[in-house]
Amino acid sequence: MKTPFFKISLVALGFAILGISSGCKQTNPIEDPKDTTVIIPTDNLAKGADVSWLTQMEAGGKKFYNAAGTEMECMALLKSLGMNTIRLRVWVNPADNWNNTADVLVKAKRAKNLGMRIMIDFHYSDTWADPSKQTKPAAWANMSFADLKTAVATHTTEVLNTLKTNSITPEWVQVGNETSDGMLWNDGKASVSMKNYADLTNAGYDAVKAVFPTSKVIVHLNNGQNNATFRWLFDGLKNNGGKWDVIGMSVYPAWFTPANDWATCNSQVLANMNDMVARYGSEVMIVECGMSWDSPSASKSFLTDLIAKTRSVTGKKGLGVLYWEPECYNNWQSYSLGAFDNSGKPTAALDAFK
């Protein structure tokens, strides 16, 4: 899809002469991984990746290379491929410290220094939270519901204040990860008590706005093609006073039926995105997506189409597309839906972001 055409004013022309106009940059990230110049796109689409495993991969000896075989810092490499956004997950008290507040700060600083946009993803757990499990942090396990709401607000506030102290402002903040049946089970399980789930969501929402009033709060569900689930959950939130700014979606064709029919999957995702806009007036965003690393051609087609469809959402309310952990390679953590080959180079799939 062609980038939207725009007219260049005399002022912009003057900037272009100075070498800082839209689409221009003074430093090559391949040469300088600490490049802080932001490439100004002709639209505001977020294109990026969740790279929360990055520091752990680096500690494990993983390195990353561009197509020419030159070693690069991973975020700088993704930026050179056209990405402008980094997403980072937060766990409350993980056993091995990866994805705790300190680890998130390390990665957020690197993203900020590269001039990249930032999304923070609160799991409200000590480990993975997803549709199959939403386990309370150990320290919160025996709390009353009132104290649980306070814990959500306090944790959210503390992490975001750490970022704020370091002059880092996330553009988006997720309150919960793939909360298709709520979070912090069983108190916040939506199918048990939608009101409790809405109250917990609002505790996170209000905490975000108190620290960063302009950050957009995302409520994120899996299976972006499943309109029925999205209507059920967001109708439930709305009817119980739940608050959100953006509806986030995961899109993985491998989990679609029939598996890997990405074209049909994407068509259903677009229909769902437009329905969310019409039904709730919400902005929408693909905050996770991916395909098998060893199917780069199909993955590039999937991503190119998904980005185009997101751009086409009614009222320009499709905010962006983020790949989940594309930097994974050589069977890292047994995850096979990355977009790097076994030599640590990005596959052609990521050309879709250029």
C-alpha positions in Angstrom: 0.0 0.0 0.0 1.4 3.4 -0.9 2.1 5.9 1.8 -0.6 8.6 1.8 0.4 11.6 -0.2 0.8 14.9 1.6 1.6 18.5 0.5 4.8 20.1 1.5 4.5 23.6 2.9 7.2 26.2 2.5 8.0 25.7 6.2 8.4 21.9 5.6 10.5 22.6 2.6 12.8 24.8 4.7 13.1 21.9 7.2 13.9 19.6 4.3 16.8 21.8 3.2 18.1 21.5 6.8 17.9 17.7 6.5 15.2 17.2 9.2 12.0 17.1 7.2 9.5 14.3 7.3 11.1 11.0 6.5 14.6 12.4 6.8 17.1 11.7 9.5 20.6 12.9 10.3 22.0 9.6 11.7 21.9 6.1 10.4 20.9 3.7 13.1 23.0 1.0 11.5 26.0 3.2 12.2 24.9 4.6 15.5 22.6 2.4 17.6 22.0 5.4 20.0 20.4 7.4 17.3 17.7 9.6 18.9 16.3 11.1 15.7 12.6 10.2 15.2 11.6 9.5 11.6 8.4 11.4 11.1 5.9 9.3 9.0 3.3 10.6 6.7 0.7 9.0 8.9 0.8 8.2 12.6 0.6 4.5 12.3 2.4 2.6 15.1 4.5 -0.1 13.6 6.6 -2.1 16.1 7.2 -5.1 18.3 7.1 -6.5 21.8 10.7 -7.3 22.6 10.3 -8.0 26.3 12.6 -11.1 26.1 15.4 -8.9 24.7 17.5 -8.4 27.9 17.1 -12.1 28.8 18.2 -13.1 25.3 21.2 -10.9 25.5 22.2 -12.4 28.9 21.9 -15.8 27.3 24.4 -14.8 24.6 22.1 -14.1 21.7 23.2 -11.5 19.2 21.4 -9.8 16.3 22.5 -9.0 12.8 21.2 -7.1 9.8 20.9 -8.6 6.3 24.6 -7.7 5.6 25.7 -9.7 8.7 26.6 -6.7 10.7 25.9 -7.0 14.4 23.4 -4.5 15.7 21.5 -3.7 18.9 18.1 -5.3 18.4 15.9 -2.3 18.8 18.1 -0.2 16.5 17.9 -3.0 14.0 14.1 -3.1 14.2 14.0 0.7 13.8 16.1 0.4 10.6 13.5 -2.0 9.3 10.7 0.6 9.6 9.5 0.0 13.2 8.7 3.0 15.4 7.2 1.4 18.5 8.4 -0.9 21.4 6.0 -2.8 23.7 7.2 -4.1 27.1 5.4 -6.4 29.5 5.5 -5.9 33.3 5.3 -8.6 35.9 4.9 -7.8 39.6 7.5 -10.0 41.3 8.9 -12.5 38.8 11.1 -15.3 40.3 14.0 -14.5 37.9 13.5 -10.7 37.9 13.0 -10.5 34.1 10.2 -8.1 33.3 10.2 -6.6 36.7 10.2 -2.8 37.1 14.0 -2.5 36.9 14.2 -4.7 33.8 11.4 -2.8 32.1 13.2 0.5 32.8 16.4 -0.7 31.1 14.5 -1.6 27.9 12.4 1.5 28.0 15.4 3.8 28.3 16.9 2.1 25.2 13.6 2.6 23.3 13.4 6.2 24.4 17.0 6.9 23.3 16.2 5.6 19.9 13.2 8.0 19.6 10.7 5.1 19.6 7.2 5.2 20.9 6.5 3.0 23.9 3.7 0.8 25.1 3.6 -0.7 28.6 1.7 -4.0 29.1 0.7 -4.7 32.7 0.0 -8.4 33.3 -0.9 -8.0 37.0 0.8 -11.3 37.7 4.2 -12.6 38.6 4.3 -14.5 35.3 2.3 -15.0 32.1 -1.3 -13.8 32.0 -3.4 -14.9 29.1 -6.9 -16.3 28.4 -5.9 -19.6 30.0 -4.5 -18.2 33.2 -4.8 -14.9 35.1 -3.0 -15.8 38.3 -2.7 -13.2 41.1 0.7 -12.2 42.2 1.8 -14.2 45.2 1.8 -11.1 47.4 -1.8 -10.4 46.5 -3.2 -13.9 46.8 -5.1 -13.4 50.0 -6.1 -9.8 49.7 -9.7 -8.6 50.1 -11.2 -7.3 46.9 -10.9 -3.7 48.1 -7.2 -4.3 48.8 -6.8 -5.9 45.4 -8.0 -2.8 43.7 -5.6 -0.8 45.8 -2.8 -3.1 44.8 -3.5 -2.7 41.1 -3.5 1.1 41.5 -0.3 1.1 43.6 1.6 -1.2 41.3 0.6 0.7 38.2 1.5 4.0 39.8 4.9 2.8 41.1 6.0 1.4 37.7 4.8 4.4 35.8 6.4 6.9 38.3 9.7 5.0 37.8 9.4 5.7 34.1 8.3 9.3 34.7 11.3 10.0 36.9 13.5 8.9 34.0 11.7 11.2 31.6 10.0 8.3 29.8 6.3 8.8 28.8 4.5 5.7 27.4 2.1 6.6 24.6 -0.1 3.6 25.5 -0.6 1.5 28.7 -2.4 -1.8 28.8 -4.3 -2.7 32.0 -4.2 -6.5 31.7 -3.0 -8.8 29.1 -5.4 -10.8 26.9 -8.2 -10.3 29.4 -10.9 -12.1 27.4 -12.3 -13.4 30.6 -11.0 -10.8 33.0 -7.9 -10.8 35.2 -6.8 -11.6 38.7 -8.9 -14.7 38.9 -11.1 -15.5 40.5 -12.1 -12.1 41.9 -11.7 -10.4 38.6 -12.9 -13.2 36.3 -15.4 -11.6 33.9 -17.6 -14.6 33.5 -18.0 -14.7 37.3 -18.3 -11.0 38.0 -18.1 -8.5 35.2 -18.5 -5.7 37.8 -15.4 -6.8 39.7 -13.4 -7.0 36.4 -14.6 -3.5 35.5 -13.6 -2.2 38.9 -10.1 -3.6 38.6 -9.8 -2.2 35.1 -10.8 1.2 36.4 -8.3 1.0 39.2 -5.6 0.6 36.6 -7.1 3.1 34.2 -7.3 5.8 36.9 -3.8 5.1 38.1 -2.4 5.5 34.5 -4.2 8.8 34.0 -3.0 10.2 37.4 0.6 9.7 36.3 0.3 10.2 32.5 -3.0 12.0 31.6 -2.3 11.8 27.9 -1.4 8.1 27.7 -4.1 6.0 26.1 -5.3 3.0 28.1 -5.7 -0.3 26.3 -7.9 -3.2 27.2 -6.5 -6.2 25.3 -8.2 -9.4 24.1 -6.9 -12.4 22.2 -8.5 -13.7 18.9 -9.0 -10.3 17.2 -11.3 -12.1 14.7 -13.8 -13.2 17.3 -16.4 -10.4 17.3 -18.7 -12.3 19.7 -16.1 -12.3 22.5 -15.3 -8.7 22.0 -18.9 -7.6 22.1 -19.5 -9.7 25.2 -16.5 -8.3 27.1 -16.8 -4.7 26.1 -20.6 -4.6 26.5 -20.0 -6.0 30.0 -17.4 -3.3 30.8 -19.6 -0.6 29.4 -22.6 -1.7 31.4 -20.5 -1.8 34.6 -18.9 1.6 34.2 -15.6 0.2 32.8 -13.2 2.7 31.2 -10.8 2.3 28.3 -9.4 4.4 25.4 -8.2 1.8 22.9 -9.3 -1.8 22.2 -6.3 -4.0 21.7 -6.2 -7.2 19.7 -4.0 -10.3 19.3 -4.0 -11.8 15.8 -2.3 -15.2 15.2 -3.4 -17.1 12.1 -2.0 -20.3 13.6 -4.8 -20.2 16.1 -7.4 -19.4 13.5 -9.7 -22.1 12.0 -8.6 -23.3 9.5 -5.1 -22.8 10.7 -2.9 -20.2 8.9 -5.7 -19.0 6.7 -4.5 -15.5 7.3 -6.5 -13.9 4.5 -9.9 -14.9 6.0 -8.5 -14.2 9.5 -7.5 -10.7 8.6 -10.9 -10.0 6.9 -12.7 -11.0 10.1 -10.3 -8.9 12.1 -11.0 -5.8 10.0 -14.8 -6.4 10.3 -14.3 -6.7 14.1 -12.2 -3.5 14.3 -14.8 -1.5 12.4 -17.5 -2.9 14.6 -15.6 -1.8 17.7 -15.3 1.7 16.3 -19.0 1.8 15.4 -20.3 0.2 18.6 -18.1 2.0 21.2 -16.4 4.8 19.4 -13.1 3.3 20.4 -9.8 3.4 18.7 -8.4 -0.1 17.9 -4.9 -1.5 17.7 -3.2 -4.8 16.9 -0.9 -5.1 19.9 0.2 -8.7 19.1 0.6 -10.7 16.0 2.9 -13.3 14.4 3.4 -16.3 12.1 5.9 -19.1 12.0 9.5 -17.8 11.4 10.1 -20.4 8.7 7.2 -19.1 6.5 8.6 -15.6 5.8 6.8 -15.1 2.5 3.4 -16.0 3.9 4.2 -13.9 7.0 5.1 -10.9 5.0 1.9 -11.2 3.0 -0.1 -11.5 6.3 1.6 -8.5 7.8 1.4 -6.3 4.7 -2.4 -7.0 4.5 -2.9 -6.6 8.2 -1.1 -3.2 8.2 -3.2 -2.1 5.2 -6.4 -3.2 6.8 -5.5 -1.4 10.0 -4.9 1.8 8.0 -8.3 1.4 6.4 -10.3 1.3 9.7 -13.2 3.7 9.8 -12.3 7.2 10.9 -8.6 6.5 10.9 -9.1 4.8 14.3 -6.8 1.9 13.5 -3.7 2.9 15.5 -1.1 0.4 14.6 0.3 -3.2 14.3 2.9 -4.7 16.6 4.7 -8.0 16.2 5.1 -10.2 19.3 8.8 -11.0 20.0 10.0 -11.1 16.4 13.6 -11.3 17.6 13.2 -14.9 18.9 15.3 -17.3 16.9 16.9 -20.7 17.2 14.0 -22.1 19.2 14.4 -19.5 22.0 12.1 -20.5 24.8 10.5 -23.0 22.3 8.8 -20.1 20.6 8.5 -20.5 16.8 6.5 -17.5 15.8 9.3 -15.0 15.7 10.7 -13.4 12.5 14.4 -13.9 12.7 16.2 -16.9 11.1 18.6 -19.2 13.0 21.6 -17.0 12.2 20.0 -14.1 14.1 19.0 -12.1 11.0 15.5 -10.8 10.3 13.5 -12.7 7.7 11.7 -11.1 4.8 8.5 -11.1 6.9 9.6 -7.8 8.5 9.9 -6.1 5.2 6.2 -5.5 5.6 7.1 -2.8 8.1 9.3 -0.8 5.8 
